[in-house]
Amino acid sequence: MTDPVTNSEKYHTTYPAPYHVTKAAFLTDATICISCKACEVACKEWNEVPDDGMIWSGFSYDNTQALGASTWRHVMFLEQPAVAGPQQVDMENPFRWIFLSDVCKHCGNAGCLEACPTGAIVRTHVGSVLVQSDVCNGCGYCVVSCPFGVVDKRHPDGRAFKCTFCYDRQSAGMIPTCAKACPTQSIRFGELSELREVGDARVAEMQARGYGDAQVYDPLQTSVGGTHAMFVILGQPESYNLPPAPEVPTIYLESAWMSALVSALVLAAIVCAAFLL
């Protein structure tokens, strides 16, 4: 892997070309996102993702509202009645405005991948989860199996779509287009292990500056097994539509099959008793 070069004076990271990683990851920092939506536009242009319907939602400036088949990057506008870190004025009516660019989490243990019956969803060599649209049959099992509600079917096409982690760009030694377009480095791309260290360091920095509720969202202690898209956030994950303890649906298979077996045995016993009595 070629290490990115950080210019400490401009707080900007450059990625030498070609740039290859072993386990790819995103680290999206809500504390420096300016909601410019450059990531959304770049994603749509590169991947030729269709429009979102151009619907005026009325929810602040957020018209895309959520991730979906035609929204692979979603910049959310979060208004909170909370103190903005070391804020010292207007404490009676605290307010902070936070922006976060959401994306597919590319789970360590992906529910969508386990549920796909056709092999349309695969794990790539960089650890990302890729939906092969030419193999997808539109069954929708992946949609209900995603613990984050990311995977979605595009109508009237009928097939499932989500972020590809710009796998085509990565294969050519380029970084994902959203990270390339981000002007503040709110979206960083690199090695999974390295970005986890960067995230922890950023949280420590923010807490030292008075933002006591800063944390990294990366559910390592759940059946998801951590994600390849991590987030530095302020406040609780639920505020960002991030489940605090996401679980892969297949963990319930054992108990479900056991319940089915017990039910079948009980039914068989009743039938036998009916003939014997």
PyRosetta script that sets phi, psi and omega in degrees:
from pyrosetta import init, pose_from_sequence

init()
pose = pose_from_sequence("MTDPVTNSEKYHTTYPAPYHVTKAAFLTDATICISCKACEVACKEWNEVPDDGMIWSGFSYDNTQALGASTWRHVMFLEQPAVAGPQQVDMENPFRWIFLSDVCKHCGNAGCLEACPTGAIVRTHVGSVLVQSDVCNGCGYCVVSCPFGVVDKRHPDGRAFKCTFCYDRQSAGMIPTCAKACPTQSIRFGELSELREVGDARVAEMQARGYGDAQVYDPLQTSVGGTHAMFVILGQPESYNLPPAPEVPTIYLESAWMSALVSALVLAAIVCAAFLL")
pose.set_psi(1, 141.3)
pose.set_omega(1, 174.0)
pose.set_phi(2, -92.0)
pose.set_psi(2, 123.4)
pose.set_omega(2, -177.2)
pose.set_phi(3, -72.2)
pose.set_psi(3, 138.8)
pose.set_omega(3, 174.3)
pose.set_phi(4, -68.7)
pose.set_psi(4, 153.3)
pose.set_omega(4, -179.4)
pose.set_phi(5, -105.9)
pose.set_psi(5, 124.2)
pose.set_omega(5, -179.7)
pose.set_phi(6, -101.0)
pose.set_psi(6, 124.5)
pose.set_omega(6, 175.4)
pose.set_phi(7, -93.5)
pose.set_psi(7, 104.6)
pose.set_omega(7, -174.0)
pose.set_phi(8, -66.9)
pose.set_psi(8, -24.1)
pose.set_omega(8, -178.9)
pose.set_phi(9, -74.9)
pose.set_psi(9, -35.2)
pose.set_omega(9, -177.9)
pose.set_phi(10, -105.1)
pose.set_psi(10, -0.3)
pose.set_omega(10, -178.2)
pose.set_phi(11, 50.6)
pose.set_psi(11, 45.6)
pose.set_omega(11, -176.6)
pose.set_phi(12, -131.0)
pose.set_psi(12, 136.3)
pose.set_omega(12, 179.6)
pose.set_phi(13, -105.7)
pose.set_psi(13, 128.8)
pose.set_omega(13, 176.1)
pose.set_phi(14, -106.7)
pose.set_psi(14, 147.0)
pose.set_omega(14, -177.1)
pose.set_phi(15, -115.7)
pose.set_psi(15, 107.2)
pose.set_omega(15, 178.9)
pose.set_phi(16, -60.1)
pose.set_psi(16, 145.2)
pose.set_omega(16, 179.1)
pose.set_phi(17, -105.3)
pose.set_psi(17, 138.5)
pose.set_omega(17, -4.8)
pose.set_phi(18, -76.3)
pose.set_psi(18, 149.8)
pose.set_omega(18, -177.2)
pose.set_phi(19, -119.4)
pose.set_psi(19, 112.0)
pose.set_omega(19, -176.6)
pose.set_phi(20, -119.6)
pose.set_psi(20, 144.9)
pose.set_omega(20, 177.8)
pose.set_phi(21, -126.4)
pose.set_psi(21, 160.1)
pose.set_omega(21, 177.7)
pose.set_phi(22, -88.7)
pose.set_psi(22, -49.2)
pose.set_omega(22, 174.8)
pose.set_phi(23, -125.6)
pose.set_psi(23, 103.5)
pose.set_omega(23, -174.2)
pose.set_phi(24, -73.5)
pose.set_psi(24, 149.8)
pose.set_omega(24, 178.7)
pose.set_phi(25, -156.3)
pose.set_psi(25, 155.1)
pose.set_omega(25, 169.7)
pose.set_phi(26, -107.7)
pose.set_psi(26, 143.9)
pose.set_omega(26, 165.6)
pose.set_phi(27, -126.1)
pose.set_psi(27, 110.7)
pose.set_omega(27, -178.2)
pose.set_phi(28, -105.4)
pose.set_psi(28, 121.8)
pose.set_omega(28, -174.0)
pose.set_phi(29, -104.7)
pose.set_psi(29, 109.6)
pose.set_omega(29, -179.0)
pose.set_phi(30, -70.0)
pose.set_psi(30, -17.7)
pose.set_omega(30, -175.9)
pose.set_phi(31, -77.9)
pose.set_psi(31, -13.2)
pose.set_omega(31, 178.9)
pose.set_phi(32, -126.3)
pose.set_psi(32, 8.9)
pose.set_omega(32, 175.8)
pose.set_phi(33, -74.3)
pose.set_psi(33, 134.8)
pose.set_omega(33, -179.3)
pose.set_phi(34, -108.9)
pose.set_psi(34, 10.6)
pose.set_omega(34, 176.7)
pose.set_phi(35, 58.3)
pose.set_psi(35, 33.8)
pose.set_omega(35, -179.3)
pose.set_phi(36, -74.0)
pose.set_psi(36, -19.1)
pose.set_omega(36, -179.9)
pose.set_phi(37, 67.1)
pose.set_psi(37, 17.7)
pose.set_omega(37, 176.5)
pose.set_phi(38, -60.7)
pose.set_psi(38, -34.0)
pose.set_omega(38, 179.7)
pose.set_phi(39, -65.2)
pose.set_psi(39, -41.7)
pose.set_omega(39, 178.7)
pose.set_phi(40, -61.9)
pose.set_psi(40, -46.0)
pose.set_omega(40, -177.9)
pose.set_phi(41, -66.1)
pose.set_psi(41, -45.4)
pose.set_omega(41, -179.2)
pose.set_phi(42, -62.4)
pose.set_psi(42, -40.4)
pose.set_omega(42, 179.2)
pose.set_phi(43, -61.7)
pose.set_psi(43, -46.1)
pose.set_omega(43, -178.8)
pose.set_phi(44, -65.0)
pose.set_psi(44, -41.6)
pose.set_omega(44, -177.5)
pose.set_phi(45, -66.3)
pose.set_psi(45, -46.9)
pose.set_omega(45, -176.1)
pose.set_phi(46, -68.6)
pose.set_psi(46, -44.4)
pose.set_omega(46, -175.0)
pose.set_phi(47, -91.0)
pose.set_psi(47, 0.7)
pose.set_omega(47, -179.6)
pose.set_phi(48, 54.6)
pose.set_psi(48, 45.7)
pose.set_omega(48, 178.2)
pose.set_phi(49, -80.5)
pose.set_psi(49, 131.3)
pose.set_omega(49, -179.0)
pose.set_phi(50, -67.2)
pose.set_psi(50, 169.5)
pose.set_omega(50, -177.4)
pose.set_phi(51, -68.4)
pose.set_psi(51, 168.2)
pose.set_omega(51, -175.8)
pose.set_phi(52, -92.8)
pose.set_psi(52, 3.5)
pose.set_omega(52, -179.4)
pose.set_phi(53, 109.5)
pose.set_psi(53, -12.1)
pose.set_omega(53, 177.3)
pose.set_phi(54, 52.6)
pose.set_psi(54, 48.3)
pose.set_omega(54, -178.3)
pose.set_phi(55, -101.0)
pose.set_psi(55, 131.3)
pose.set_omega(55, 176.8)
pose.set_phi(56, -80.9)
pose.set_psi(56, 110.5)
pose.set_omega(56, -174.1)
pose.set_phi(57, -83.4)
pose.set_psi(57, -33.1)
pose.set_omega(57, -175.5)
pose.set_phi(58, 84.8)
pose.set_psi(58, -0.8)
pose.set_omega(58, 178.4)
pose.set_phi(59, -91.0)
pose.set_psi(59, 89.2)
pose.set_omega(59, -177.6)
pose.set_phi(60, 54.2)
pose.set_psi(60, -130.3)
pose.set_omega(60, 177.2)
pose.set_phi(61, -105.0)
pose.set_psi(61, 15.5)
pose.set_omega(61, -175.0)
pose.set_phi(62, -96.2)
pose.set_psi(62, 101.3)
pose.set_omega(62, -179.7)
pose.set_phi(63, -101.1)
pose.set_psi(63, -19.1)
pose.set_omega(63, 176.4)
pose.set_phi(64, -78.4)
pose.set_psi(64, -27.7)
pose.set_omega(64, 171.1)
pose.set_phi(65, 69.5)
pose.set_psi(65, -43.2)
pose.set_omega(65, -176.9)
pose.set_phi(66, -161.7)
pose.set_psi(66, 165.3)
pose.set_omega(66, 174.3)
pose.set_phi(67, -67.8)
pose.set_psi(67, 150.9)
pose.set_omega(67, 180.0)
pose.set_phi(68, -167.5)
pose.set_psi(68, -171.4)
pose.set_omega(68, -177.9)
pose.set_phi(69, -61.8)
pose.set_psi(69, -28.0)
pose.set_omega(69, 179.7)
pose.set_phi(70, -116.3)
pose.set_psi(70, 14.8)
pose.set_omega(70, 176.5)
pose.set_phi(71, -136.7)
pose.set_psi(71, 93.3)
pose.set_omega(71, -176.1)
pose.set_phi(72, -90.5)
pose.set_psi(72, -21.3)
pose.set_omega(72, 169.5)
pose.set_phi(73, -125.9)
pose.set_psi(73, 131.9)
pose.set_omega(73, -178.2)
pose.set_phi(74, -131.1)
pose.set_psi(74, 117.1)
pose.set_omega(74, 177.3)
pose.set_phi(75, -89.6)
pose.set_psi(75, 112.0)
pose.set_omega(75, -179.7)
pose.set_phi(76, -93.6)
pose.set_psi(76, 146.9)
pose.set_omega(76, 176.7)
pose.set_phi(77, -109.0)
pose.set_psi(77, 111.8)
pose.set_omega(77, -174.4)
pose.set_phi(78, -113.3)
pose.set_psi(78, 115.5)
pose.set_omega(78, 178.3)
pose.set_phi(79, -101.5)
pose.set_psi(79, 121.9)
pose.set_omega(79, -176.0)
pose.set_phi(80, -124.1)
pose.set_psi(80, 137.3)
pose.set_omega(80, 173.4)
pose.set_phi(81, -82.1)
pose.set_psi(81, 63.9)
pose.set_omega(81, -176.4)
pose.set_phi(82, -134.9)
pose.set_psi(82, 158.4)
pose.set_omega(82, 179.1)
pose.set_phi(83, -72.8)
pose.set_psi(83, 135.9)
pose.set_omega(83, 179.9)
pose.set_phi(84, -85.4)
pose.set_psi(84, 81.6)
pose.set_omega(84, 177.1)
pose.set_phi(85, 62.0)
pose.set_psi(85, -123.8)
pose.set_omega(85, -177.1)
pose.set_phi(86, -82.0)
pose.set_psi(86, 29.7)
pose.set_omega(86, -179.2)
pose.set_phi(87, -57.9)
pose.set_psi(87, 136.0)
pose.set_omega(87, -177.1)
pose.set_phi(88, -119.4)
pose.set_psi(88, -9.3)
pose.set_omega(88, -177.8)
pose.set_phi(89, -117.1)
pose.set_psi(89, 160.3)
pose.set_omega(89, 178.8)
pose.set_phi(90, 51.7)
pose.set_psi(90, 46.2)
pose.set_omega(90, -177.6)
pose.set_phi(91, -74.5)
pose.set_psi(91, -17.2)
pose.set_omega(91, 179.1)
pose.set_phi(92, -74.4)
pose.set_psi(92, -28.2)
pose.set_omega(92, 178.1)
pose.set_phi(93, -128.5)
pose.set_psi(93, 67.4)
pose.set_omega(93, -177.3)
pose.set_phi(94, -64.9)
pose.set_psi(94, 146.5)
pose.set_omega(94, -179.4)
pose.set_phi(95, -156.1)
pose.set_psi(95, 137.7)
pose.set_omega(95, 172.3)
pose.set_phi(96, -143.2)
pose.set_psi(96, 147.0)
pose.set_omega(96, -178.2)
pose.set_phi(97, -116.4)
pose.set_psi(97, 119.9)
pose.set_omega(97, -176.7)
pose.set_phi(98, -120.2)
pose.set_psi(98, 141.4)
pose.set_omega(98, 177.9)
pose.set_phi(99, -120.2)
pose.set_psi(99, 141.8)
pose.set_omega(99, 178.4)
pose.set_phi(100, -145.3)
pose.set_psi(100, 131.6)
pose.set_omega(100, 177.1)
pose.set_phi(101, -91.6)
pose.set_psi(101, 103.2)
pose.set_omega(101, -178.1)
pose.set_phi(102, -82.4)
pose.set_psi(102, 157.0)
pose.set_omega(102, -177.5)
pose.set_phi(103, -160.8)
pose.set_psi(103, 167.3)
pose.set_omega(103, 174.5)
pose.set_phi(104, -56.9)
pose.set_psi(104, 140.6)
pose.set_omega(104, -174.4)
pose.set_phi(105, -84.1)
pose.set_psi(105, -14.8)
pose.set_omega(105, -178.4)
pose.set_phi(106, 47.4)
pose.set_psi(106, 62.9)
pose.set_omega(106, -171.8)
pose.set_phi(107, -57.8)
pose.set_psi(107, 149.8)
pose.set_omega(107, 174.9)
pose.set_phi(108, -62.1)
pose.set_psi(108, -41.2)
pose.set_omega(108, 172.0)
pose.set_phi(109, -119.3)
pose.set_psi(109, 99.9)
pose.set_omega(109, -170.9)
pose.set_phi(110, -88.7)
pose.set_psi(110, 121.2)
pose.set_omega(110, 178.3)
pose.set_phi(111, -63.9)
pose.set_psi(111, -37.0)
pose.set_omega(111, -179.3)
pose.set_phi(112, -64.4)
pose.set_psi(112, -39.5)
pose.set_omega(112, -179.5)
pose.set_phi(113, -66.0)
pose.set_psi(113, -42.2)
pose.set_omega(113, -178.9)
pose.set_phi(114, -67.8)
pose.set_psi(114, -29.4)
pose.set_omega(114, -176.3)
pose.set_phi(115, -86.0)
pose.set_psi(115, -19.9)
pose.set_omega(115, -174.3)
pose.set_phi(116, -67.0)
pose.set_psi(116, 121.3)
pose.set_omega(116, -177.4)
pose.set_phi(117, -85.7)
pose.set_psi(117, -11.5)
pose.set_omega(117, -173.7)
pose.set_phi(118, -106.7)
pose.set_psi(118, -6.9)
pose.set_omega(118, -175.7)
pose.set_phi(119, 78.9)
pose.set_psi(119, 16.8)
pose.set_omega(119, 179.4)
pose.set_phi(120, -70.7)
pose.set_psi(120, -25.8)
pose.set_omega(120, -180.0)
pose.set_phi(121, -103.7)
pose.set_psi(121, 125.0)
pose.set_omega(121, -175.8)
pose.set_phi(122, -131.0)
pose.set_psi(122, 160.5)
pose.set_omega(122, 172.9)
pose.set_phi(123, -95.8)
pose.set_psi(123, 123.0)
pose.set_omega(123, -177.3)
pose.set_phi(124, -81.8)
pose.set_psi(124, 174.6)
pose.set_omega(124, -177.3)
pose.set_phi(125, -71.2)
pose.set_psi(125, -13.2)
pose.set_omega(125, 177.0)
pose.set_phi(126, -101.1)
pose.set_psi(126, 7.0)
pose.set_omega(126, 176.0)
pose.set_phi(127, 91.8)
pose.set_psi(127, -2.6)
pose.set_omega(127, 180.0)
pose.set_phi(128, -80.0)
pose.set_psi(128, 164.7)
pose.set_omega(128, 179.5)
pose.set_phi(129, -108.5)
pose.set_psi(129, 119.7)
pose.set_omega(129, -172.7)
pose.set_phi(130, -116.8)
pose.set_psi(130, 130.2)
pose.set_omega(130, 174.0)
pose.set_phi(131, -94.7)
pose.set_psi(131, 119.0)
pose.set_omega(131, 177.4)
pose.set_phi(132, -88.2)
pose.set_psi(132, 102.8)
pose.set_omega(132, -173.6)
pose.set_phi(133, -63.1)
pose.set_psi(133, -26.4)
pose.set_omega(133, -179.1)
pose.set_phi(134, -78.5)
pose.set_psi(134, -8.9)
pose.set_omega(134, 178.3)
pose.set_phi(135, -106.9)
pose.set_psi(135, -23.0)
pose.set_omega(135, -177.2)
pose.set_phi(136, -61.2)
pose.set_psi(136, 134.0)
pose.set_omega(136, 179.1)
pose.set_phi(137, -104.8)
pose.set_psi(137, 4.0)
pose.set_omega(137, 175.9)
pose.set_phi(138, 75.5)
pose.set_psi(138, 22.7)
pose.set_omega(138, -177.2)
pose.set_phi(139, -67.8)
pose.set_psi(139, -30.3)
pose.set_omega(139, 177.0)
pose.set_phi(140, 86.7)
pose.set_psi(140, 3.7)
pose.set_omega(140, 179.6)
pose.set_phi(141, -61.2)
pose.set_psi(141, -34.9)
pose.set_omega(141, -179.6)
pose.set_phi(142, -66.7)
pose.set_psi(142, -33.1)
pose.set_omega(142, -177.8)
pose.set_phi(143, -62.0)
pose.set_psi(143, -46.7)
pose.set_omega(143, -177.4)
pose.set_phi(144, -80.5)
pose.set_psi(144, -13.5)
pose.set_omega(144, -177.8)
pose.set_phi(145, -94.3)
pose.set_psi(145, -8.3)
pose.set_omega(145, -179.6)
pose.set_phi(146, -80.6)
pose.set_psi(146, 118.2)
pose.set_omega(146, -178.6)
pose.set_phi(147, -70.5)
pose.set_psi(147, -9.9)
pose.set_omega(147, -179.5)
pose.set_phi(148, -106.8)
pose.set_psi(148, -2.5)
pose.set_omega(148, -179.9)
pose.set_phi(149, 66.1)
pose.set_psi(149, 32.1)
pose.set_omega(149, -175.9)
pose.set_phi(150, -87.2)
pose.set_psi(150, -50.8)
pose.set_omega(150, -175.2)
pose.set_phi(151, -66.1)
pose.set_psi(151, 138.0)
pose.set_omega(151, -176.3)
pose.set_phi(152, -146.9)
pose.set_psi(152, 153.3)
pose.set_omega(152, 176.4)
pose.set_phi(153, -93.4)
pose.set_psi(153, 137.3)
pose.set_omega(153, 179.7)
pose.set_phi(154, -94.8)
pose.set_psi(154, 124.3)
pose.set_omega(154, -179.6)
pose.set_phi(155, -103.3)
pose.set_psi(155, 142.2)
pose.set_omega(155, 3.9)
pose.set_phi(156, -87.9)
pose.set_psi(156, 10.0)
pose.set_omega(156, -178.9)
pose.set_phi(157, -57.3)
pose.set_psi(157, -48.1)
pose.set_omega(157, 177.1)
pose.set_phi(158, 94.9)
pose.set_psi(158, -14.8)
pose.set_omega(158, -178.9)
pose.set_phi(159, -90.9)
pose.set_psi(159, 163.4)
pose.set_omega(159, -179.5)
pose.set_phi(160, -91.5)
pose.set_psi(160, 142.6)
pose.set_omega(160, 179.0)
pose.set_phi(161, -139.7)
pose.set_psi(161, 153.3)
pose.set_omega(161, 173.6)
pose.set_phi(162, -166.2)
pose.set_psi(162, -179.0)
pose.set_omega(162, 177.9)
pose.set_phi(163, -55.2)
pose.set_psi(163, 134.6)
pose.set_omega(163, 178.5)
pose.set_phi(164, -97.2)
pose.set_psi(164, 0.5)
pose.set_omega(164, -173.7)
pose.set_phi(165, 61.7)
pose.set_psi(165, 24.1)
pose.set_omega(165, -176.4)
pose.set_phi(166, 45.9)
pose.set_psi(166, 52.1)
pose.set_omega(166, -177.1)
pose.set_phi(167, -60.1)
pose.set_psi(167, -32.3)
pose.set_omega(167, 178.3)
pose.set_phi(168, -66.2)
pose.set_psi(168, -40.1)
pose.set_omega(168, 178.1)
pose.set_phi(169, -68.2)
pose.set_psi(169, -42.5)
pose.set_omega(169, 179.6)
pose.set_phi(170, -61.9)
pose.set_psi(170, -39.0)
pose.set_omega(170, 179.3)
pose.set_phi(171, -63.4)
pose.set_psi(171, -24.7)
pose.set_omega(171, 179.4)
pose.set_phi(172, -96.8)
pose.set_psi(172, 8.1)
pose.set_omega(172, 177.8)
pose.set_phi(173, 83.3)
pose.set_psi(173, 16.7)
pose.set_omega(173, 178.4)
pose.set_phi(174, -109.2)
pose.set_psi(174, 155.9)
pose.set_omega(174, 178.2)
pose.set_phi(175, -85.4)
pose.set_psi(175, 158.9)
pose.set_omega(175, 177.9)
pose.set_phi(176, -54.3)
pose.set_psi(176, 146.0)
pose.set_omega(176, -172.6)
pose.set_phi(177, -64.8)
pose.set_psi(177, -31.4)
pose.set_omega(177, 179.2)
pose.set_phi(178, -66.4)
pose.set_psi(178, -41.7)
pose.set_omega(178, 178.0)
pose.set_phi(179, -67.9)
pose.set_psi(179, -34.9)
pose.set_omega(179, 178.8)
pose.set_phi(180, -65.8)
pose.set_psi(180, -36.7)
pose.set_omega(180, -175.0)
pose.set_phi(181, -84.4)
pose.set_psi(181, -20.3)
pose.set_omega(181, -174.7)
pose.set_phi(182, -64.3)
pose.set_psi(182, 120.2)
pose.set_omega(182, -175.3)
pose.set_phi(183, -80.3)
pose.set_psi(183, -16.0)
pose.set_omega(183, -177.0)
pose.set_phi(184, -109.6)
pose.set_psi(184, 1.9)
pose.set_omega(184, -173.9)
pose.set_phi(185, 62.4)
pose.set_psi(185, 27.4)
pose.set_omega(185, 172.4)
pose.set_phi(186, -64.6)
pose.set_psi(186, -33.2)
pose.set_omega(186, 175.7)
pose.set_phi(187, -103.7)
pose.set_psi(187, 114.4)
pose.set_omega(187, 178.8)
pose.set_phi(188, -114.6)
pose.set_psi(188, 145.6)
pose.set_omega(188, -178.4)
pose.set_phi(189, -125.2)
pose.set_psi(189, 140.8)
pose.set_omega(189, 178.5)
pose.set_phi(190, 172.3)
pose.set_psi(190, -157.8)
pose.set_omega(190, 178.9)
pose.set_phi(191, -71.3)
pose.set_psi(191, 139.1)
pose.set_omega(191, -177.8)
pose.set_phi(192, -56.2)
pose.set_psi(192, -50.2)
pose.set_omega(192, -176.9)
pose.set_phi(193, -64.3)
pose.set_psi(193, -37.7)
pose.set_omega(193, -179.1)
pose.set_phi(194, -69.9)
pose.set_psi(194, -40.4)
pose.set_omega(194, -179.2)
pose.set_phi(195, -71.1)
pose.set_psi(195, -27.0)
pose.set_omega(195, 173.8)
pose.set_phi(196, -64.6)
pose.set_psi(196, -38.7)
pose.set_omega(196, 177.0)
pose.set_phi(197, -68.1)
pose.set_psi(197, -39.6)
pose.set_omega(197, 178.1)
pose.set_phi(198, -63.1)
pose.set_psi(198, -41.4)
pose.set_omega(198, 179.7)
pose.set_phi(199, -63.4)
pose.set_psi(199, -43.9)
pose.set_omega(199, 179.1)
pose.set_phi(200, -63.3)
pose.set_psi(200, -40.3)
pose.set_omega(200, 179.1)
pose.set_phi(201, -65.5)
pose.set_psi(201, -38.9)
pose.set_omega(201, 179.4)
pose.set_phi(202, -65.8)
pose.set_psi(202, -40.6)
pose.set_omega(202, 178.4)
pose.set_phi(203, -63.6)
pose.set_psi(203, -43.6)
pose.set_omega(203, 178.5)
pose.set_phi(204, -60.6)
pose.set_psi(204, -40.1)
pose.set_omega(204, 178.7)
pose.set_phi(205, -64.5)
pose.set_psi(205, -45.9)
pose.set_omega(205, -178.8)
pose.set_phi(206, -64.9)
pose.set_psi(206, -40.2)
pose.set_omega(206, 178.8)
pose.set_phi(207, -65.6)
pose.set_psi(207, -37.0)
pose.set_omega(207, 177.6)
pose.set_phi(208, -66.3)
pose.set_psi(208, -24.9)
pose.set_omega(208, 179.6)
pose.set_phi(209, -90.7)
pose.set_psi(209, 4.9)
pose.set_omega(209, 175.3)
pose.set_phi(210, 107.1)
pose.set_psi(210, -1.6)
pose.set_omega(210, 178.7)
pose.set_phi(211, -92.7)
pose.set_psi(211, 80.3)
pose.set_omega(211, -174.2)
pose.set_phi(212, -66.7)
pose.set_psi(212, -19.5)
pose.set_omega(212, -178.1)
pose.set_phi(213, -96.6)
pose.set_psi(213, 13.9)
pose.set_omega(213, 177.6)
pose.set_phi(214, -71.8)
pose.set_psi(214, 139.5)
pose.set_omega(214, 179.2)
pose.set_phi(215, -157.6)
pose.set_psi(215, 162.9)
pose.set_omega(215, 174.6)
pose.set_phi(216, -99.3)
pose.set_psi(216, 129.4)
pose.set_omega(216, 175.6)
pose.set_phi(217, -94.6)
pose.set_psi(217, 110.7)
pose.set_omega(217, 178.4)
pose.set_phi(218, -159.3)
pose.set_psi(218, 88.9)
pose.set_omega(218, -171.4)
pose.set_phi(219, -69.4)
pose.set_psi(219, 73.9)
pose.set_omega(219, -177.8)
pose.set_phi(220, -72.1)
pose.set_psi(220, -30.7)
pose.set_omega(220, -173.4)
pose.set_phi(221, -90.0)
pose.set_psi(221, 20.0)
pose.set_omega(221, 178.2)
pose.set_phi(222, -117.3)
pose.set_psi(222, 176.3)
pose.set_omega(222, 179.7)
pose.set_phi(223, -67.3)
pose.set_psi(223, -15.1)
pose.set_omega(223, 175.8)
pose.set_phi(224, -66.9)
pose.set_psi(224, -27.8)
pose.set_omega(224, 176.5)
pose.set_phi(225, 71.7)
pose.set_psi(225, 31.2)
pose.set_omega(225, -177.7)
pose.set_phi(226, 83.7)
pose.set_psi(226, 166.9)
pose.set_omega(226, -178.1)
pose.set_phi(227, -128.4)
pose.set_psi(227, 161.3)
pose.set_omega(227, 175.3)
pose.set_phi(228, -94.6)
pose.set_psi(228, 3.6)
pose.set_omega(228, 174.1)
pose.set_phi(229, -128.8)
pose.set_psi(229, 103.5)
pose.set_omega(229, -176.4)
pose.set_phi(230, -105.7)
pose.set_psi(230, 161.5)
pose.set_omega(230, -175.1)
pose.set_phi(231, -137.4)
pose.set_psi(231, 136.6)
pose.set_omega(231, 168.7)
pose.set_phi(232, -95.9)
pose.set_psi(232, 117.6)
pose.set_omega(232, -174.2)
pose.set_phi(233, -128.6)
pose.set_psi(233, 164.4)
pose.set_omega(233, 172.5)
pose.set_phi(234, -113.4)
pose.set_psi(234, 127.5)
pose.set_omega(234, -178.2)
pose.set_phi(235, 93.8)
pose.set_psi(235, -164.1)
pose.set_omega(235, -175.6)
pose.set_phi(236, -87.4)
pose.set_psi(236, 148.2)
pose.set_omega(236, -179.4)
pose.set_phi(237, -57.3)
pose.set_psi(237, -33.7)
pose.set_omega(237, -177.5)
pose.set_phi(238, -59.1)
pose.set_psi(238, -29.5)
pose.set_omega(238, 179.7)
pose.set_phi(239, -65.5)
pose.set_psi(239, -23.5)
pose.set_omega(239, -178.4)
pose.set_phi(240, -103.4)
pose.set_psi(240, 15.6)
pose.set_omega(240, -177.1)
pose.set_phi(241, 62.2)
pose.set_psi(241, 33.1)
pose.set_omega(241, 177.3)
pose.set_phi(242, -110.4)
pose.set_psi(242, 117.8)
pose.set_omega(242, -179.5)
pose.set_phi(243, -64.9)
pose.set_psi(243, 134.3)
pose.set_omega(243, -178.2)
pose.set_phi(244, -66.2)
pose.set_psi(244, -28.5)
pose.set_omega(244, -179.8)
pose.set_phi(245, -140.4)
pose.set_psi(245, 72.5)
pose.set_omega(245, -179.4)
pose.set_phi(246, -66.7)
pose.set_psi(246, 144.3)
pose.set_omega(246, -179.8)
pose.set_phi(247, -130.8)
pose.set_psi(247, 143.2)
pose.set_omega(247, 175.1)
pose.set_phi(248, -77.9)
pose.set_psi(248, 127.5)
pose.set_omega(248, -175.4)
pose.set_phi(249, -55.8)
pose.set_psi(249, -27.8)
pose.set_omega(249, -175.9)
pose.set_phi(250, -68.4)
pose.set_psi(250, -12.2)
pose.set_omega(250, 178.6)
pose.set_phi(251, -67.9)
pose.set_psi(251, -16.6)
pose.set_omega(251, -179.6)
pose.set_phi(252, -93.1)
pose.set_psi(252, 1.1)
pose.set_omega(252, -177.5)
pose.set_phi(253, -63.7)
pose.set_psi(253, -42.4)
pose.set_omega(253, -176.8)
pose.set_phi(254, -60.3)
pose.set_psi(254, -47.9)
pose.set_omega(254, 179.7)
pose.set_phi(255, -66.9)
pose.set_psi(255, -34.1)
pose.set_omega(255, 179.6)
pose.set_phi(256, -66.8)
pose.set_psi(256, -45.3)
pose.set_omega(256, 179.0)
pose.set_phi(257, -66.3)
pose.set_psi(257, -35.9)
pose.set_omega(257, 178.4)
pose.set_phi(258, -65.1)
pose.set_psi(258, -41.0)
pose.set_omega(258, 177.6)
pose.set_phi(259, -63.7)
pose.set_psi(259, -40.7)
pose.set_omega(259, 178.7)
pose.set_phi(260, -64.3)
pose.set_psi(260, -39.5)
pose.set_omega(260, 179.5)
pose.set_phi(261, -65.3)
pose.set_psi(261, -45.2)
pose.set_omega(261, 179.6)
pose.set_phi(262, -62.2)
pose.set_psi(262, -41.8)
pose.set_omega(262, 179.2)
pose.set_phi(263, -62.8)
pose.set_psi(263, -41.3)
pose.set_omega(263, 179.9)
pose.set_phi(264, -65.1)
pose.set_psi(264, -40.2)
pose.set_omega(264, 179.6)
pose.set_phi(265, -66.3)
pose.set_psi(265, -41.1)
pose.set_omega(265, 178.5)
pose.set_phi(266, -63.7)
pose.set_psi(266, -43.3)
pose.set_omega(266, 179.6)
pose.set_phi(267, -63.4)
pose.set_psi(267, -40.9)
pose.set_omega(267, 178.9)
pose.set_phi(268, -64.0)
pose.set_psi(268, -39.5)
pose.set_omega(268, 179.3)
pose.set_phi(269, -64.7)
pose.set_psi(269, -40.1)
pose.set_omega(269, 179.0)
pose.set_phi(270, -64.5)
pose.set_psi(270, -42.6)
pose.set_omega(270, 179.5)
pose.set_phi(271, -62.9)
pose.set_psi(271, -44.3)
pose.set_omega(271, 179.8)
pose.set_phi(272, -63.6)
pose.set_psi(272, -41.8)
pose.set_omega(272, 179.5)
pose.set_phi(273, -63.5)
pose.set_psi(273, -35.3)
pose.set_omega(273, 179.9)
pose.set_phi(274, -64.1)
pose.set_psi(274, -33.4)
pose.set_omega(274, -179.5)
pose.set_phi(275, -81.4)
pose.set_psi(275, -30.2)
pose.set_omega(275, -175.7)
pose.set_phi(276, -84.1)
pose.set_psi(276, -28.2)
pose.set_omega(276, -176.1)
pose.set_phi(277, -91.2)
pose.dump_pdb("model.pdb")
